[in-house]
Amino acid sequence: MNKEEVAMIGFEVVAFAGEARSKLMEALNAAEAQDFTRTDDLIEEAHASLIEAHKSQTKLLALEASGENVEIGFIMVHAQDHLMTTMLLKDTMKHLINIYKK
C-alpha cells in the first residue's frame, strides 16, 4: 500500500476520532447540565465513531500482518495520535460524568 493510500486511511481515522472527541465533549456538557439521557446518547455515538476509526486502523494492521509493505507517513502518525488520545478521553470521561451523576 503506497503512502497516498495510507494517508487516505489516516484521514478516515482522524475524521472518526475527531467526531468521537466532539461527541464526548458534548456529553460532558450535557452531564454538567444534568441531562444524562443526552449524555448517554452522545457517549454511544462517540463509541460508534471510535469503532469506525478502529476498523480503518485495523485495515492497515491486517495488511502489514499479511506481509504487505505499508508506507507510513506523518498523516497516519497524526491519525494514531488522534485516535489514542480520543480513546483516553473516553475512558476519562466516564469518571468525570460519574462525578456529575452524584
Buried (B, 14 or more C-beta within 10 A) or exposed (E): BEBEBBBEBBBBBBBBBBBBBBBBBBBBEBBEEEBBEBBBBBBEBBEBBBEBBBEBBEBBEEBEEEEEEBEBBEBBEBBBEBBEEBBEBBEEBEEBBEEBEE
